[in-house]
């Protein structure tokens, strides 16, 4: 996942979502991130945006 040039890697435990390249999504996270490059965190909800 990337946002305005910043990349993120998100773990998606217990979320039934298969991402495709180019998908536009809204993502909710736990708010806790690892200070790495790319940034890592855990997604708790993913919603497709049309």
N, C-alpha and C positions, 0 to 999 in steps of 0.2 A: 504494500500500500504506500502511496506517496501523496504528499500534500504540499503544494507550493515549493517544490524542489527538495523537501525533506522526506526521507524514506523511513518507514516504520515496519517492523515485523511484529505481527500480533498472533498470539496463540488463540485458537478458537475452540476451547473445550466445551463440549455439550451444545454446540451450535451447529445446526444442520444447514450449512450453506456451502455451495461450491462456487468459487469465484472464477470468472472468466476475464481474460485480458480486456480492458476497456470498460468493465462494469463501473457504474457510479453508485456508490453506497454511502449510507450514513452509519457510523460505527460508534457504539458506546463502549467505554473501557472501564477498568477498575480505577483508573487515575494514577496507577503506580507504574512507572517506567524505569527500565534499566538505562543508565547513562552510557550507551554504547553507540556504535555507528555501523548499521542503522539502529535507531532507537527500538527497544523491544518492550512489549507490554501484553496484556491479556484483554481480548475483546469479550464482552458479555452479551452483546446484541449487535446484529447486522441487519440493516434494512436496505433493500434495493430502491434507488431513486430513478424514476422514469424521466 
